Amino acid sequence: MISGVALVVKPGGPEGPTSHDVVDTVRRALGTDRVGHLGTLDPFAAGLLVMVVGRATRLAPLAAAWPKAYEGVIRLGTTTTTDDATGEPVATSEAWRGSDAAQVEQVLARFRGAYDQRPPAYSAVKVAGVRAYRRARRGETVALPARRVEVAELALLRYAPPDLAFRARVSGGTYLRGLARDVGAALGCGAHLATLTRTAVGPYQLGEAVAPEAVTRQGLRDPAELVADLPRRELDEAGRAAVMHGRPVPAGKGEEGRVALFAAGQLVAVAERVGELLKPRVVVADE
């Protein structure tokens, strides 16, 4: 059965495809419906989509918290309904004209590290079981609770008012649209995200990616890359047979939490220590 990881370049811009559109293209290229990804990109955003194929889709939750890196442009002076360039203008201000690069640097410094971010109203966060963006499109007022995010890097690349180009590395679940909105509020002029390109997801880089239609079965990467940060255990034939049928194997000394189980160099499953046993939680190998 097909299983692996594909690195794909998503085009952006005003007519950019949705992440689901890109998934459909990869499905057609590979001839399989079992394709997912490690984090959506808004239609206007470009850059790296990490696709998981076949049984590798079972490993996606293990990489959900991987940090992501971006480059983009924040446009000062205009807030929008969506916090990006695709939304309708809400308010405008000329207050940015009094800001210089040093002031912008001071404001960006406030957002480095952990901060409580309110997701945009037009987001996939669920409110009483309904996606926030669906409620917003119906004209409902959506006020989402803030949640803690981590901004490991936020660098000013260029300041050409009213635009500021930036580079950021953030935790999973961070909204760059929300960051642009918050930077504008801190500068007292409002802002929205004008452009965005995702340059990295965990260990994967945009420069390694190919167009969606260029993905091939032969070019898929080893799904074991998704669990490279876990402790590794090599199984014998009896251990592999047990794990393939969902049975636990004895835990080794020092094996705690999740452990990646291999046999003959191939990833078989991810197990979790329970007492003195390693119980398979996700089995990815074929019989």
URHU-V568861 format. One record per residue. N is the residue number from 1. RES is the residue in one small letter. PHI is phi in whole degrees, -180 to 180 (NA if undefined). Layout:
n=N res=RES phi=PHI
n=N res=RES phi=PHI
This chain:
n=1 res=m phi=NA
n=2 res=i phi=-65
n=3 res=s phi=-162
n=4 res=g phi=168
n=5 res=v phi=-126
n=6 res=a phi=-126
n=7 res=l phi=-102
n=8 res=v phi=-124
n=9 res=v phi=-91
n=10 res=k phi=-94
n=11 res=p phi=-73
n=12 res=g phi=-124
n=13 res=g phi=98
n=14 res=p phi=-56
n=15 res=e phi=-108
n=16 res=g phi=-64
n=17 res=p phi=-75
n=18 res=t phi=-75
n=19 res=s phi=-62
n=20 res=h phi=-66
n=21 res=d phi=-60
n=22 res=v phi=-66
n=23 res=v phi=-58
n=24 res=d phi=-62
n=25 res=t phi=-63
n=26 res=v phi=-67
n=27 res=r phi=-58
n=28 res=r phi=-66
n=29 res=a phi=-64
n=30 res=l phi=-97
n=31 res=g phi=72
n=32 res=t phi=-145
n=33 res=d phi=-86
n=34 res=r phi=-87
n=35 res=v phi=-136
n=36 res=g phi=-137
n=37 res=h phi=-146
n=38 res=l phi=-99
n=39 res=g phi=145
n=40 res=t phi=-73
n=41 res=l phi=-120
n=42 res=d phi=-60
n=43 res=p phi=-54
n=44 res=f phi=-74
n=45 res=a phi=-85
n=46 res=a phi=-114
n=47 res=g phi=119
n=48 res=l phi=-81
n=49 res=l phi=-115
n=50 res=v phi=-94
n=51 res=m phi=-97
n=52 res=v phi=-114
n=53 res=v phi=-125
n=54 res=g phi=64
n=55 res=r phi=-65
n=56 res=a phi=-64
n=57 res=t phi=-61
n=58 res=r phi=-68
n=59 res=l phi=-91
n=60 res=a phi=-54
n=61 res=p phi=-60
n=62 res=l phi=-72
n=63 res=a phi=-109
n=64 res=a phi=-62
n=65 res=a phi=-92
n=66 res=w phi=-57
n=67 res=p phi=-68
n=68 res=k phi=-130
n=69 res=a phi=-117
n=70 res=y phi=-143
n=71 res=e phi=-129
n=72 res=g phi=-168
n=73 res=v phi=-130
n=74 res=i phi=-99
n=75 res=r phi=-103
n=76 res=l phi=-81
n=77 res=g phi=101
n=78 res=t phi=-138
n=79 res=t phi=-98
n=80 res=t phi=-131
n=81 res=t phi=-63
n=82 res=t phi=-105
n=83 res=d phi=68
n=84 res=d phi=-141
n=85 res=a phi=-74
n=86 res=t phi=-85
n=87 res=g phi=-89
n=88 res=e phi=-82
n=89 res=p phi=-60
n=90 res=v phi=-107
n=91 res=a phi=-154
n=92 res=t phi=-128
n=93 res=s phi=-153
n=94 res=e phi=-100
n=95 res=a phi=-63
n=96 res=w phi=-63
n=97 res=r phi=-64
n=98 res=g phi=-93
n=99 res=s phi=-100
n=100 res=d phi=-118
n=101 res=a phi=-61
n=102 res=a phi=-64
n=103 res=q phi=-67
n=104 res=v phi=-62
n=105 res=e phi=-58
n=106 res=q phi=-62
n=107 res=v phi=-69
n=108 res=l phi=-59
n=109 res=a phi=-60
n=110 res=r phi=-66
n=111 res=f phi=-98
n=112 res=r phi=-77
n=113 res=g phi=94
n=114 res=a phi=-87
n=115 res=y phi=-152
n=116 res=d phi=-90
n=117 res=q phi=-111
n=118 res=r phi=-89
n=119 res=p phi=-60
n=120 res=p phi=-61
n=121 res=a phi=-60
n=122 res=y phi=-89
n=123 res=s phi=-143
n=124 res=a phi=-87
n=125 res=v phi=-62
n=126 res=k phi=-88
n=127 res=v phi=-122
n=128 res=a phi=52
n=129 res=g phi=84
n=130 res=v phi=-119
n=131 res=r phi=-58
n=132 res=a phi=-58
n=133 res=y phi=-65
n=134 res=r phi=-67
n=135 res=r phi=-64
n=136 res=a phi=-64
n=137 res=r phi=-67
n=138 res=r phi=-81
n=139 res=g phi=91
n=140 res=e phi=-76
n=141 res=t phi=-79
n=142 res=v phi=-116
n=143 res=a phi=-124
n=144 res=l phi=-88
n=145 res=p phi=-68
n=146 res=a phi=-70
n=147 res=r phi=-140
n=148 res=r phi=-74
n=149 res=v phi=-126
n=150 res=e phi=-123
n=151 res=v phi=-107
n=152 res=a phi=-74
n=153 res=e phi=-144
n=154 res=l phi=-148
n=155 res=a phi=-115
n=156 res=l phi=-82
n=157 res=l phi=-90
n=158 res=r phi=-163
n=159 res=y phi=-120
n=160 res=a phi=-128
n=161 res=p phi=-48
n=162 res=p phi=-91
n=163 res=d phi=-102
n=164 res=l phi=-127
n=165 res=a phi=-89
n=166 res=f phi=-139
n=167 res=r phi=-127
n=168 res=a phi=-140
n=169 res=r phi=-129
n=170 res=v phi=-134
n=171 res=s phi=-74
n=172 res=g phi=-58
n=173 res=g phi=92
n=174 res=t phi=-83
n=175 res=y phi=-97
n=176 res=l phi=-70
n=177 res=r phi=-63
n=178 res=g phi=-66
n=179 res=l phi=-64
n=180 res=a phi=-60
n=181 res=r phi=-58
n=182 res=d phi=-70
n=183 res=v phi=-64
n=184 res=g phi=-63
n=185 res=a phi=-65
n=186 res=a phi=-67
n=187 res=l phi=-83
n=188 res=g phi=80
n=189 res=c phi=-127
n=190 res=g phi=75
n=191 res=a phi=-167
n=192 res=h phi=-144
n=193 res=l phi=-84
n=194 res=a phi=-87
n=195 res=t phi=-143
n=196 res=l phi=-154
n=197 res=t phi=-132
n=198 res=r phi=-84
n=199 res=t phi=-104
n=200 res=a phi=-160
n=201 res=v phi=-134
n=202 res=g phi=55
n=203 res=p phi=-83
n=204 res=y phi=-90
n=205 res=q phi=-116
n=206 res=l phi=-58
n=207 res=g phi=-63
n=208 res=e phi=-90
n=209 res=a phi=-87
n=210 res=v phi=-126
n=211 res=a phi=-64
n=212 res=p phi=-54
n=213 res=e phi=-75
n=214 res=a phi=-93
n=215 res=v phi=-69
n=216 res=t phi=-129
n=217 res=r phi=-63
n=218 res=q phi=-68
n=219 res=g phi=-90
n=220 res=l phi=-66
n=221 res=r phi=-89
n=222 res=d phi=-64
n=223 res=p phi=-62
n=224 res=a phi=-61
n=225 res=e phi=-61
n=226 res=l phi=-74
n=227 res=v phi=-124
n=228 res=a phi=-64
n=229 res=d phi=-87
n=230 res=l phi=-90
n=231 res=p phi=-58
n=232 res=r phi=-118
n=233 res=r phi=-129
n=234 res=e phi=-95
n=235 res=l phi=-98
n=236 res=d phi=-86
n=237 res=e phi=-62
n=238 res=a phi=-66
n=239 res=g phi=-65
n=240 res=r phi=-62
n=241 res=a phi=-60
n=242 res=a phi=-64
n=243 res=v phi=-65
n=244 res=m phi=-61
n=245 res=h phi=-102
n=246 res=g phi=80
n=247 res=r phi=-91
n=248 res=p phi=-75
n=249 res=v phi=-125
n=250 res=p phi=-61
n=251 res=a phi=-77
n=252 res=g phi=-90
n=253 res=k phi=-63
n=254 res=g phi=83
n=255 res=e phi=-83
n=256 res=e phi=-129
n=257 res=g phi=63
n=258 res=r phi=-85
n=259 res=v phi=-136
n=260 res=a phi=-84
n=261 res=l phi=-103
n=262 res=f phi=-120
n=263 res=a phi=-142
n=264 res=a phi=53
n=265 res=g phi=82
n=266 res=q phi=-108
n=267 res=l phi=-66
n=268 res=v phi=-102
n=269 res=a phi=-165
n=270 res=v phi=-114
n=271 res=a phi=-114
n=272 res=e phi=-130
n=273 res=r phi=-72
n=274 res=v phi=-132
n=275 res=g phi=65
n=276 res=e phi=-102
n=277 res=l phi=-121
n=278 res=l phi=-105
n=279 res=k phi=-97
n=280 res=p phi=-62
n=281 res=r phi=-108
n=282 res=v phi=-137
n=283 res=v phi=-103
n=284 res=v phi=-119
n=285 res=a phi=-82
n=286 res=d phi=-84
n=287 res=e phi=-62
